[in-house]
Amino acid sequence: MVGIVASRHPSRPPRRATAPGDVGAVNRAPIIAATALVAVIVGVGVVGATGGEEQSAPATPPSQTVDVSVPASTVTTTSTTPPVTTAPAPAIPPLSQTLSQGMQGAEVQQLQERLTSLGFDPGPADGIFGLMTTQSVWAFEKLVLGTPRAEATGRIDQAAWARLMGDVQIKPRRSTNGQADHTEVYLPEQVLIVFQKDVPVVISHISSGELDEDGNPAEYCETATYDTDAQGRELEEPVTKAVCALAKTPGGVFTYKREVQGKRVSPLGGMWNPVYFNYGIAVHGALEVPLEPASHGCVRLPMHISDYFQDTMSIGDRIYVWNGVDEPENVSERESLPSFDYADPSATTTTTTTIPPTTTVPETSTTVAPATTAPDITTTTTTSGPATTSPTTTSSTTTTTTLVAPFTD
């Protein structure tokens, strides 16, 4: 008898065989779905682009995308938009004519205002081109334009005007790194500058010691009355002397030692508000400050600048003097000394003495009374003494005095 073995598993539906082509279709199904999704997204984008004309375009086109890590100046763009340019500074308006002493007007006032802003003091900005403006233009020509002293004109033409109105920076030859005040004197240029912490506050034309034909200190001989001694100290009584010396303004490094307000009379001239820095040599105001060196050794300033000069410096400040040959620090001690006065050999002193005459003996009359027994006779005796008068005597005496005092002015 044949037994029947029952199956342990429930029945399953039969598995259908899969053809090779069907396998590929199955594998492509996800790809097709993804492609369809991309097409939908693109379609929406196209519709939005064509229907949204009021929407703004991206701020930066793809060709101009800038990496934030790259400086903008190094990025090359293909934009056809012209670059933005900065308008140049307006040109300095030309002068209507060359400015010179004796003229007046708005252009002269502009000149004065510009000179004042730079430290050159032309006096009040009143639009009148006078001597003070001329002297300040001299300083500008010699210092900024490099004009030789003897060739300075005191005029401003178009070229000088453009330079004046441009970027002018005046720096000290001896910088203190902004730590101190000092003065610099340039004898070849005949210019003085007071620097306060390296900033120029006074730039002035000057006139220093007179020069001879060879460019050396000129000799002078004069008779003068002065009220100061060798150090610039006031004398009890003024002294009149005939002296000679050399008009020497030495180079070197000095310090301001003493200042006096008001007028002081030097051995050979007057000084206004002097500030002494080398024996009797001082920076001071003077009525005459010509283009050429003309003093006896002092540094002359225009009067309107000397009125406030002492307010711009202090006793103890350094003053550097360039002589055109050596740097101030290299000038020897002997060369830095001023010229000292000596008696004028041609000067004489004449003394006249008048001796008064001797008194003449007057005539004397004597009357003798007669004796009582004598007849009535009157006798008169007259005695006359000779008139003895001494003649007037005049004597002349020549004296020579030796002076040992440094000159000033």
C-alpha positions as CSV (number, residue, x, y, z in Angstrom):
1,M,0.0,0.0,0.0
2,V,1.4,3.3,-0.9
3,G,1.4,5.9,1.7
4,I,0.8,9.6,1.0
5,V,3.1,12.1,2.5
6,A,1.5,15.5,3.3
7,S,3.4,18.7,2.4
8,R,4.7,20.8,5.3
9,H,4.5,24.2,3.5
10,P,1.3,25.9,2.3
11,S,0.9,26.2,-1.4
12,R,2.3,29.3,-3.2
13,P,1.3,30.8,-6.5
14,P,3.6,29.7,-9.3
15,R,6.5,32.2,-10.1
16,R,6.4,33.7,-13.6
17,A,9.7,33.6,-15.4
18,T,11.1,37.2,-16.2
19,A,12.4,37.9,-19.6
20,P,15.8,39.8,-20.0
21,G,14.1,42.9,-21.6
22,D,11.9,43.3,-18.6
23,V,14.8,43.5,-16.3
24,G,16.1,46.6,-18.1
25,A,12.7,48.3,-17.9
26,V,12.6,47.8,-14.2
27,N,16.0,49.3,-13.7
28,R,15.1,52.4,-15.8
29,A,12.0,53.2,-14.0
30,P,13.6,55.4,-11.3
31,I,15.6,57.3,-13.9
32,I,12.5,58.1,-15.9
33,A,10.7,59.3,-12.9
34,A,13.6,61.6,-12.0
35,T,13.8,63.0,-15.6
36,A,10.1,63.8,-15.5
37,L,10.5,65.7,-12.3
38,V,13.4,67.8,-13.7
39,A,11.3,68.6,-16.7
40,V,8.4,69.8,-14.6
41,I,10.8,72.0,-12.5
42,V,12.4,73.5,-15.7
43,G,9.0,74.1,-17.2
44,V,7.9,76.0,-14.1
45,G,11.1,78.1,-14.3
46,V,10.5,79.0,-17.9
47,V,6.9,80.0,-17.3
48,G,8.0,82.1,-14.3
49,A,10.7,83.8,-16.4
50,T,8.4,84.7,-19.2
51,G,5.5,85.7,-17.1
52,G,7.4,87.7,-14.3
53,E,8.8,90.7,-16.3
54,E,8.5,93.0,-13.2
55,Q,11.0,90.8,-11.3
56,S,14.6,92.2,-11.2
57,A,17.5,90.3,-12.7
58,P,20.1,88.8,-10.4
59,A,22.5,91.5,-9.0
60,T,25.5,89.8,-10.3
61,P,25.5,88.0,-13.7
62,P,27.2,84.6,-13.7
63,S,30.2,86.0,-15.7
64,Q,30.7,88.7,-13.0
65,T,30.4,86.6,-9.9
66,V,33.0,87.7,-7.4
67,D,34.6,85.4,-4.9
68,V,34.6,87.3,-1.6
69,S,38.1,86.1,-0.9
70,V,39.4,87.9,-4.0
71,P,40.0,91.7,-4.0
72,A,37.7,93.5,-6.4
73,S,40.6,95.2,-8.0
74,T,41.9,91.8,-9.3
75,V,38.7,90.6,-10.8
76,T,38.3,90.7,-14.6
77,T,34.8,91.3,-15.9
78,T,33.3,91.1,-19.3
79,S,30.6,93.7,-18.7
80,T,30.2,96.3,-21.4
81,T,29.1,99.0,-18.9
82,P,31.7,101.8,-18.9
83,P,33.7,102.1,-15.7
84,V,32.9,104.8,-13.2
85,T,35.5,107.5,-13.2
86,T,36.2,110.2,-10.6
87,A,36.0,113.7,-11.9
88,P,39.4,115.5,-11.6
89,A,39.9,118.3,-9.2
90,P,38.9,121.6,-10.7
91,A,41.8,123.4,-12.3
92,I,43.2,126.4,-10.6
93,P,41.7,129.4,-12.4
94,P,44.4,131.3,-14.3
95,L,45.5,134.8,-13.2
96,S,44.2,137.7,-15.2
97,Q,47.7,139.2,-15.0
98,T,51.0,138.8,-13.2
99,L,50.7,140.2,-9.6
100,S,53.3,142.6,-8.3
101,Q,53.7,145.4,-5.8
102,G,51.3,148.3,-6.3
103,M,48.4,146.2,-7.5
104,Q,45.2,145.5,-5.6
105,G,42.0,143.4,-6.0
106,A,40.5,140.0,-5.4
107,E,43.4,138.1,-6.8
108,V,45.9,139.9,-4.5
109,Q,43.7,139.0,-1.6
110,Q,43.6,135.3,-2.6
111,L,47.4,135.5,-2.8
112,Q,47.7,137.0,0.7
113,E,45.3,134.4,2.2
114,R,47.2,131.5,0.6
115,L,50.6,132.8,1.8
116,T,49.2,133.3,5.3
117,S,47.8,129.7,5.4
118,L,51.3,128.4,4.6
119,G,53.1,130.4,7.2
120,F,54.4,133.3,5.1
121,D,53.1,136.5,6.6
122,P,52.1,139.2,4.0
123,G,50.4,141.3,6.5
124,P,46.6,141.8,6.5
125,A,44.7,140.2,3.6
126,D,43.4,143.5,2.4
127,G,43.9,143.0,-1.3
128,I,46.7,145.6,-1.5
129,F,50.0,144.4,-2.7
130,G,52.5,146.4,-0.6
131,L,56.0,145.9,0.8
132,M,55.0,143.3,3.4
133,T,53.4,141.1,0.6
134,T,56.5,141.6,-1.5
135,Q,58.8,140.4,1.2
136,S,56.6,137.3,1.8
137,V,56.7,136.6,-1.9
138,W,60.5,136.9,-1.8
139,A,60.5,134.2,0.9
140,F,58.2,132.0,-1.1
141,E,60.3,132.3,-4.3
142,K,63.6,131.5,-2.5
143,L,62.3,128.7,-0.3
144,V,59.7,126.9,-2.5
145,L,60.5,127.8,-6.1
146,G,64.3,127.6,-5.5
147,T,64.9,131.0,-7.0
148,P,68.4,132.4,-6.2
149,R,68.2,135.3,-3.7
150,A,69.6,137.8,-6.2
151,E,67.0,136.8,-8.8
152,A,63.9,137.0,-6.7
153,T,61.3,139.3,-8.3
154,G,58.5,139.7,-5.8
155,R,56.0,138.9,-8.5
156,I,53.6,136.0,-9.0
157,D,53.1,134.8,-12.5
158,Q,50.9,131.9,-13.7
159,A,53.6,129.3,-13.0
160,A,54.3,130.6,-9.5
161,W,50.5,130.9,-8.9
162,A,49.9,127.2,-9.8
163,R,52.8,126.1,-7.5
164,L,51.5,128.3,-4.7
165,M,48.0,126.9,-4.9
166,G,49.2,123.3,-5.2
167,D,50.4,120.9,-2.5
168,V,53.1,122.8,-0.7
169,Q,54.8,121.1,2.3
170,I,57.6,122.7,4.2
171,K,59.6,120.4,6.4
172,P,62.5,121.2,8.7
173,R,66.1,120.3,7.9
174,R,66.5,119.3,11.5
175,S,63.5,117.3,12.5
176,T,62.7,116.8,16.2
177,N,60.1,114.1,15.5
178,G,57.5,116.5,16.7
179,Q,59.1,116.8,20.2
180,A,60.5,120.3,20.3
181,D,60.4,123.8,18.9
182,H,63.3,125.3,17.1
183,T,64.4,127.9,14.5
184,E,66.2,127.5,11.2
185,V,68.0,130.3,9.4
186,Y,69.2,129.8,5.8
187,L,71.7,132.6,5.0
188,P,72.1,131.8,1.3
189,E,68.4,132.0,0.8
190,Q,67.9,134.8,3.4
191,V,65.0,133.0,5.0
192,L,64.1,132.2,8.6
193,I,61.5,129.6,9.8
194,V,60.2,129.0,13.3
195,F,59.1,125.4,13.7
196,Q,56.8,124.3,16.5
197,K,57.1,120.5,16.8
198,D,58.2,120.4,13.2
199,V,55.3,122.5,11.9
200,P,56.2,125.9,10.4
201,V,54.5,128.8,12.1
202,V,56.6,131.7,10.8
203,I,58.4,131.8,7.5
204,S,60.0,135.2,6.9
205,H,62.4,137.0,4.6
206,I,65.4,138.3,6.5
207,S,68.5,140.4,6.0
208,S,71.7,139.3,7.7
209,G,75.3,140.6,7.6
210,E,76.4,142.6,4.6
211,L,78.7,141.0,2.2
212,D,81.5,142.4,0.1
213,E,82.2,141.8,-3.6
214,D,83.8,138.5,-2.8
215,G,80.9,137.3,-0.7
216,N,82.8,137.8,2.6
217,P,81.6,139.9,5.5
218,A,82.0,143.5,4.7
219,E,84.0,145.9,6.9
220,Y,82.2,148.9,8.3
221,C,83.1,151.9,10.4
222,E,80.5,154.1,12.1
223,T,80.0,156.3,15.1
224,A,76.9,155.5,17.1
225,T,75.3,155.9,20.5
226,Y,74.1,152.6,22.1
227,D,72.5,151.6,25.3
228,T,73.4,147.9,25.5
229,D,76.6,146.0,26.4
230,A,78.3,143.1,24.8
231,Q,75.5,140.7,26.0
232,G,72.7,143.0,25.0
233,R,72.1,144.2,28.6
234,E,71.0,147.7,29.1
235,L,73.7,150.3,30.2
236,E,73.1,152.8,32.9
237,E,74.0,155.6,30.5
238,P,74.2,155.5,26.7
239,V,77.7,155.5,25.2
240,T,78.9,157.1,22.0
241,K,81.8,155.5,20.2
242,A,83.4,155.3,16.8
243,V,84.0,151.6,15.9
244,C,84.8,149.3,13.1
245,A,84.0,145.6,12.6
246,L,83.0,143.0,10.1
247,A,79.3,142.5,9.3
248,K,79.5,138.8,10.1
249,T,76.5,136.5,10.7
250,P,78.2,133.2,11.7
251,G,76.8,129.8,11.1
252,G,76.4,127.2,13.9
253,V,74.1,125.9,16.5
254,F,72.9,128.3,19.2
255,T,70.2,128.8,21.7
256,Y,68.1,131.9,22.4
257,K,69.5,133.5,25.6
258,R,67.7,136.8,26.2
259,E,64.9,138.8,24.8
260,V,64.0,142.5,25.2
261,Q,60.7,144.1,24.4
262,G,60.7,147.4,22.7
263,K,63.6,149.3,21.2
264,R,67.2,148.8,21.9
265,V,70.0,150.8,20.4
266,S,73.0,148.7,19.4
267,P,76.5,150.0,18.8
268,L,75.5,150.7,15.2
269,G,71.8,150.8,15.0
270,G,68.4,150.3,16.5
271,M,66.6,147.0,17.1
272,W,63.0,146.2,17.8
273,N,62.1,143.4,20.1
274,P,65.5,141.7,19.9
275,V,66.1,138.1,20.9
276,Y,69.8,137.5,21.5
277,F,71.4,134.2,20.6
278,N,75.1,134.8,19.8
279,Y,76.7,137.5,22.1
280,G,75.2,140.7,20.8
281,I,73.7,139.1,17.6
282,A,70.0,139.0,17.7
283,V,66.9,138.3,15.7
284,H,65.0,141.6,15.7
285,G,62.7,143.9,13.8
286,A,64.0,146.6,11.5
287,L,62.5,149.2,9.3
288,E,64.8,148.3,6.4
289,V,64.9,144.6,5.4
290,P,66.0,144.7,1.8
291,L,66.4,141.8,-0.6
292,E,70.2,141.7,-0.1
293,P,72.1,141.2,3.2
294,A,72.5,144.6,4.8
295,S,72.8,144.3,8.6
296,H,76.0,144.5,10.7
297,G,75.5,140.8,11.7
298,C,72.1,140.5,13.2
299,V,69.1,138.8,11.6
300,R,66.6,141.5,10.6
301,L,62.9,140.7,10.4
302,P,60.1,142.9,8.9
303,M,58.6,145.0,11.7
304,H,55.1,143.4,11.5
305,I,56.6,140.0,12.1
306,S,58.9,141.1,15.0
307,D,55.8,142.4,16.8
308,Y,54.8,138.8,17.6
309,F,58.0,136.9,16.9
310,Q,58.8,136.5,20.6
311,D,55.5,134.7,21.1
312,T,56.5,132.0,18.7
313,M,59.7,130.9,20.5
314,S,61.0,130.5,24.0
315,I,64.3,131.2,25.7
316,G,66.4,128.0,25.4
317,D,65.1,127.0,22.0
318,R,67.7,126.0,19.5
319,I,68.5,128.1,16.5
320,Y,70.4,126.5,13.6
321,V,72.2,128.8,11.2
322,W,73.3,127.6,7.7
323,N,76.2,129.6,6.3
324,G,76.1,127.9,2.9
325,V,79.4,126.1,3.4
326,D,79.2,123.9,6.4
327,E,76.4,122.2,8.2
328,P,75.6,124.0,11.4
329,E,76.9,121.2,13.6
330,N,80.2,121.3,11.7
331,V,81.0,125.0,12.2
332,S,84.0,125.4,14.5
333,E,83.7,127.3,17.7
334,R,86.0,130.1,16.4
335,E,84.0,130.5,13.2
336,S,80.8,130.6,15.1
337,L,82.0,133.8,17.0
338,P,80.8,137.2,15.8
339,S,83.2,139.9,14.8
340,F,84.3,142.1,17.7
341,D,84.5,145.9,17.5
342,Y,87.7,147.8,17.3
343,A,88.3,151.5,17.5
344,D,88.0,153.4,14.2
345,P,91.6,154.4,13.5
346,S,90.5,157.4,11.5
347,A,88.4,158.8,14.3
348,T,89.9,161.6,16.6
349,T,88.6,163.4,19.6
350,T,89.3,167.2,19.8
351,T,89.1,169.1,23.1
352,T,89.0,172.9,23.1
353,T,89.7,174.9,26.3
354,T,89.2,178.7,26.6
355,I,91.0,180.5,29.5
356,P,89.1,183.6,30.6
357,P,91.2,186.9,30.6
358,T,92.7,188.3,33.8
359,T,90.7,191.2,35.4
360,T,92.1,194.7,34.5
361,V,93.1,196.8,37.5
362,P,90.7,199.8,37.6
363,E,92.0,203.4,37.7
364,T,92.3,204.8,41.3
365,S,91.9,208.5,42.3
366,T,93.0,209.8,45.7
367,T,92.3,213.3,47.2
368,V,94.5,214.6,50.0
369,A,93.0,217.1,52.3
370,P,95.2,220.2,52.9
371,A,96.9,221.0,56.1
372,T,95.3,223.7,58.3
373,T,98.3,225.9,58.0
374,A,98.7,225.5,54.3
375,P,97.3,227.8,51.9
376,D,94.0,226.9,50.3
377,I,95.4,224.4,47.8
378,T,93.9,221.1,46.7
379,T,96.2,218.5,45.4
380,T,94.9,215.5,43.4
381,T,97.0,212.5,42.8
382,T,96.1,209.9,40.2
383,T,97.6,206.4,40.0
384,S,96.9,204.4,36.9
385,G,97.8,200.7,36.9
386,P,98.5,199.0,33.5
387,A,95.7,196.8,32.2
388,T,97.2,193.2,32.2
389,T,95.0,190.9,30.2
390,S,96.1,187.3,29.5
391,P,95.4,186.1,25.9
392,T,92.9,183.4,25.2
393,T,94.5,180.0,24.9
394,T,93.2,177.1,22.8
395,S,94.7,173.6,23.1
396,S,93.9,170.6,20.9
397,T,94.3,167.1,22.2
398,T,93.9,163.9,20.2
399,T,92.9,160.8,22.1
400,T,92.4,157.2,21.0
401,T,90.0,154.7,22.8
402,T,90.2,150.9,22.4
403,L,86.8,149.2,22.4
404,V,86.3,145.5,23.2
405,A,82.6,145.0,22.6
406,P,80.8,142.8,20.0
407,F,78.7,144.6,17.5
408,T,75.0,144.1,17.0
409,D,72.5,144.8,14.3
